[in-house]
Amino acid sequence: MNFRKVYLLGLLLATQFSISQEGLPVYSDYLSDNYYLLHPSMAGAANCAKLRITGRQQWFGQEGAPALQTVSLHGALGEKSGGGVIVFNDRNGFHSQTGMKLTYAHHLMFSRDKVDLNQLSFGMSAGFVQSNLDETSFYNNNPELDPVVVGIVQSASYFNVDIGASYNFLDFYVHATVRNALASNRDLYSRGIEPVNLRRFILNSGYTFGDREKILFEPSFMFQLVTQTQEKTVDLNLKAYKELDFGTLWGGLSYRRSLDGAQFLDGRAIAEQKLQYLTPIVGVNFKNFVLAYTYSQLLGNVNFDNGGFHQITLGINLFCKRDKYECNCPAIN
């Protein structure tokens, strides 16, 4: 591996590492009818309670490769409220974390009747995360060379909250959330050196159009900002839905691009590359069941390897209301 690959590899590892410390990572699983993973205001906003299970794996066959599992359940609590719970397990090399979030959301309906969607929602999630660093296999025969390494599994626990709002109007939607809204000390690795907080701002918006008897299209985007490091990324998404006799077949494509580049040495010249992912997704709704597969491929001249991220989502919709809203709004109906 030459110098330029080493340099960018270090940058990408640092980016992945910073994401792994802030709780539930932000991937593309929200496109599998799972906006609640990102936005607490979506708890109980839909016509059905939703149970979703996801499994994400990178680089099959590589020990310690990044992997994530989530289980989420949310639904209505009365006419104007919603609640939910998320449990997740995230592993990345020697670092791992497990966590839980409990959510309450309040929904204000401005519709003229029960089938006309015009809903403003507010939500908050309280989350608890335990992070672990496994040092048992680290080289530590001489503690004087690296006194930080103690050869045990170090653990630390964190508490934080997410707050957000959503507006669903007929075929249009917009969501805004602040993740890790509170200042929270992070002392797993070096006390007093780690960043106090990795607050993240997320903005989603999209619109669905087309003929229900033929094909519906849903273009959308997501913007992310990590306030402390000023890292910014944008997702550009396009999904399509086709109603069939047995249910709905849908698929799409997502392109994620960082707005911040990294410089590296390309021969004798200085080049720059921005982190980019291309994510195709395909899914099917059969009665009240949901099955989706997502694959993410890292783009650019300098990569880890040719492998990608594989993710499977399983879900079921529960306690559905009889009347659906008269709109092209897959996340709500």
C-alpha positions in Angstrom: 0.0 0.0 0.0 1.5 3.3 -1.1 1.6 6.6 0.8 -1.6 8.1 -0.7 -3.6 5.1 0.2 -2.3 5.1 3.7 -3.1 8.7 4.2 -6.7 8.5 2.9 -7.2 5.1 4.7 -6.4 6.9 7.9 -8.8 9.6 7.2 -11.7 7.2 6.4 -10.9 5.2 9.5 -11.0 8.3 11.6 -14.3 9.3 10.1 -15.8 5.8 10.8 -14.4 5.9 14.3 -15.9 9.3 15.1 -19.3 8.0 13.9 -19.1 4.9 16.0 -18.7 6.9 19.2 -21.8 9.0 18.9 -24.5 6.3 19.3 -26.6 5.0 16.5 -24.7 5.5 13.2 -26.4 7.3 10.3 -26.4 5.0 7.2 -29.0 4.6 4.5 -31.4 2.3 6.4 -33.9 5.1 6.7 -34.8 4.4 3.1 -36.2 1.0 4.1 -39.3 2.7 5.5 -37.5 3.4 8.7 -37.3 7.2 9.2 -37.9 6.7 12.9 -34.3 5.5 13.2 -33.3 9.1 12.4 -36.2 11.3 13.5 -37.9 10.8 16.9 -40.8 12.9 15.6 -41.9 10.0 13.3 -42.8 7.8 16.3 -46.4 6.9 15.8 -46.9 9.2 12.8 -48.0 6.5 10.5 -51.3 4.6 10.1 -49.6 1.5 11.5 -47.3 0.6 14.3 -44.0 -0.5 12.8 -41.5 -3.2 13.9 -38.2 -3.1 12.0 -35.1 -5.3 12.3 -31.9 -4.5 10.4 -28.6 -6.2 10.0 -25.7 -4.5 8.4 -22.3 -6.0 7.6 -19.2 -4.8 5.8 -16.4 -6.8 4.3 -17.6 -10.4 4.8 -14.8 -12.7 6.0 -12.8 -9.9 7.7 -12.5 -10.3 11.5 -13.7 -7.2 13.3 -15.3 -5.7 10.2 -18.0 -3.0 10.9 -21.4 -4.5 11.7 -24.6 -3.0 13.0 -27.9 -4.6 14.2 -31.0 -2.6 15.2 -34.5 -3.4 16.4 -37.1 -0.6 16.5 -40.7 -0.5 17.3 -43.0 2.6 17.3 -46.7 3.3 17.1 -49.5 5.6 18.2 -50.4 6.3 21.8 -53.9 7.6 21.6 -55.1 10.2 19.0 -52.2 12.7 19.2 -49.2 10.9 20.7 -46.7 8.3 19.7 -44.0 6.3 21.3 -41.1 4.0 20.3 -38.0 2.2 21.4 -34.8 1.4 19.5 -32.2 -1.1 20.6 -28.9 -1.4 18.7 -25.5 -3.1 18.7 -22.6 -1.6 16.8 -19.1 -3.2 16.3 -16.1 -1.7 14.6 -12.8 -3.5 15.2 -11.8 -3.4 18.8 -14.6 -0.9 19.6 -18.2 -1.8 20.2 -21.3 -0.2 21.6 -24.8 -1.1 22.6 -27.6 1.3 23.3 -31.3 1.9 23.7 -33.5 4.9 22.9 -37.0 5.6 24.3 -39.1 8.1 22.3 -42.2 10.2 22.8 -43.8 12.2 20.0 -46.7 14.6 19.8 -48.7 15.0 16.6 -50.8 18.0 15.6 -53.3 17.4 12.8 -54.5 20.3 10.8 -56.5 18.3 8.2 -60.1 19.0 7.2 -61.0 15.4 7.7 -59.3 12.1 8.8 -58.0 11.2 5.3 -56.5 14.6 4.4 -52.9 14.5 5.6 -51.6 17.8 7.1 -49.6 16.8 10.2 -47.0 18.6 12.3 -45.0 16.4 14.7 -42.5 16.9 17.5 -40.5 14.2 19.2 -37.7 13.5 21.7 -35.6 10.4 22.3 -33.7 9.7 25.5 -30.8 7.4 24.8 -28.3 5.4 26.8 -25.1 4.0 25.2 -22.4 1.8 26.6 -19.1 1.8 24.7 -16.4 -0.8 25.0 -12.8 -0.9 23.9 -11.2 -4.4 23.9 -7.5 -4.1 24.7 -7.0 -7.8 25.7 -5.2 -8.6 22.4 -3.1 -5.4 22.4 0.7 -5.7 22.7 1.5 -4.5 26.2 4.5 -6.4 27.5 6.1 -3.1 28.4 3.6 -0.7 30.0 6.2 2.1 30.0 6.1 2.3 26.2 2.3 2.9 26.2 0.8 3.4 29.7 -2.6 4.1 28.2 -3.0 0.4 27.1 -3.9 -1.7 30.2 -4.9 -4.9 28.4 -8.5 -5.1 29.6 -12.0 -4.3 28.2 -12.5 -0.7 29.0 -16.1 0.5 29.3 -17.9 3.8 29.5 -21.6 4.8 29.5 -23.2 7.9 28.0 -26.6 9.5 28.1 -28.0 11.9 25.6 -31.2 13.1 23.9 -32.4 13.6 20.3 -35.0 16.3 19.5 -36.8 16.8 16.2 -39.8 17.9 14.2 -41.6 16.6 11.1 -44.2 18.1 8.8 -46.2 15.8 6.5 -48.5 17.5 4.0 -50.1 15.3 1.4 -47.3 14.1 -0.8 -44.6 16.3 0.7 -42.6 15.8 3.9 -39.7 17.4 5.8 -37.9 16.2 8.9 -35.3 18.0 11.1 -33.5 16.4 14.0 -30.7 17.3 16.4 -28.8 14.2 17.5 -26.9 14.3 20.8 -28.4 17.6 21.8 -26.8 17.6 25.3 -23.1 18.1 26.1 -21.8 14.7 27.2 -18.3 13.8 28.4 -16.6 10.9 26.5 -13.9 9.3 28.6 -13.5 5.9 27.1 -10.0 6.4 25.6 -8.3 9.4 27.2 -9.9 11.4 30.0 -10.2 15.0 29.1 -9.0 14.6 25.5 -12.0 13.2 23.7 -14.6 15.7 22.3 -17.3 16.7 24.8 -20.0 16.0 22.3 -20.6 15.0 18.7 -23.8 16.9 18.0 -25.3 16.1 14.6 -28.0 18.1 12.7 -30.0 16.1 10.1 -32.5 17.5 7.6 -34.6 15.3 5.3 -37.1 16.3 2.7 -38.9 14.6 -0.2 -41.9 14.5 -2.5 -43.9 11.6 -4.0 -45.6 11.9 -7.4 -46.9 9.8 -10.2 -49.8 7.5 -11.0 -50.8 5.0 -8.3 -52.0 2.6 -11.0 -48.6 2.7 -12.7 -45.5 3.9 -10.9 -44.9 6.4 -8.0 -41.6 8.3 -7.8 -40.1 9.7 -4.6 -37.0 12.0 -5.0 -35.6 13.1 -1.6 -32.4 14.4 0.0 -30.7 14.3 3.4 -28.2 16.9 4.7 -26.0 16.2 7.8 -23.8 18.5 9.8 -21.5 17.5 12.7 -21.3 20.8 14.5 -18.0 20.3 16.3 -15.9 19.1 13.3 -18.1 20.9 10.7 -18.2 17.7 8.6 -21.1 17.9 6.1 -22.6 15.3 3.8 -25.5 15.2 1.4 -27.6 12.2 0.3 -29.5 12.4 -3.0 -32.1 9.7 -3.3 -34.7 8.4 -5.8 -37.2 5.7 -5.1 -39.9 4.1 -7.2 -43.0 2.1 -6.2 -45.1 -0.3 -8.2 -48.4 -1.7 -6.9 -48.8 -5.4 -7.7 -51.5 -8.0 -6.9 -49.7 -9.3 -3.9 -48.4 -5.9 -2.5 -45.9 -3.3 -3.5 -42.5 -3.7 -5.2 -40.1 -0.8 -4.7 -36.5 0.1 -5.2 -34.2 3.1 -5.5 -30.7 4.6 -5.6 -29.0 6.8 -3.1 -25.8 8.8 -3.6 -23.9 10.1 -0.5 -21.2 12.7 -0.9 -19.1 14.5 1.7 -18.7 18.2 1.2 -15.3 18.1 2.8 -12.3 16.6 0.9 -9.1 15.0 2.0 -5.7 15.7 0.3 -3.3 13.0 -0.5 -0.1 12.5 -2.4 -0.6 11.1 -5.9 2.9 10.5 -7.2 4.4 14.0 -6.9 1.1 15.9 -7.1 -1.3 16.8 -4.3 -4.8 15.4 -5.1 -8.1 15.6 -3.2 -10.9 13.0 -2.8 -14.3 13.3 -1.1 -16.0 10.4 0.7 -18.7 9.0 -1.6 -21.1 6.1 -1.4 -23.5 4.7 -4.0 -26.4 2.7 -2.5 -29.0 0.7 -4.5 -31.9 -0.6 -2.6 -34.8 -3.0 -3.4 -37.7 -4.1 -1.3 -41.2 -5.6 -1.2 -44.3 -5.1 0.9 -46.4 -8.3 1.1 -49.5 -7.7 3.1 -48.2 -6.3 6.4 -44.7 -7.6 6.0 -41.6 -5.7 4.7 -38.4 -7.1 3.3 -35.6 -5.0 1.9 -31.9 -5.4 0.8 -29.4 -2.5 0.6 -25.9 -2.5 -0.8 -23.5 0.4 -0.3 -20.3 0.8 -2.4 -17.5 3.2 -1.6 -16.5 5.2 -4.7 -13.2 7.0 -5.6 -9.7 6.2 -6.7 -8.5 5.3 -3.2 -10.7 2.7 -1.3 -10.3 0.2 1.5 -11.0 -2.6 -1.0 -13.6 -3.7 -3.5 -16.1 -4.9 -0.9 -19.1 -3.0 0.3 -21.8 -2.8 2.9 -24.7 -5.3 2.9 -27.9 -4.7 4.8 -31.1 -6.6 5.2 -34.3 -5.2 6.7 -37.2 -7.2 8.0 -40.4 -5.6 9.2 -44.1 -6.0 10.0 -46.8 -3.4 10.3 -49.2 -3.8 13.3 -52.5 -2.4 14.5 -53.2 -0.6 11.2 -56.1 1.8 10.9 -58.8 1.0 8.4 -58.7 4.3 6.5 -55.5 5.4 4.8 -54.7 9.1 4.0 -55.6 10.2 0.4 -52.0 10.9 -0.6 -48.9 9.4 -2.1 -47.1 9.1 1.3 -45.5 5.7 1.7 -43.9 6.5 5.1 -47.3 7.4 6.5 -49.8 5.1 4.8 
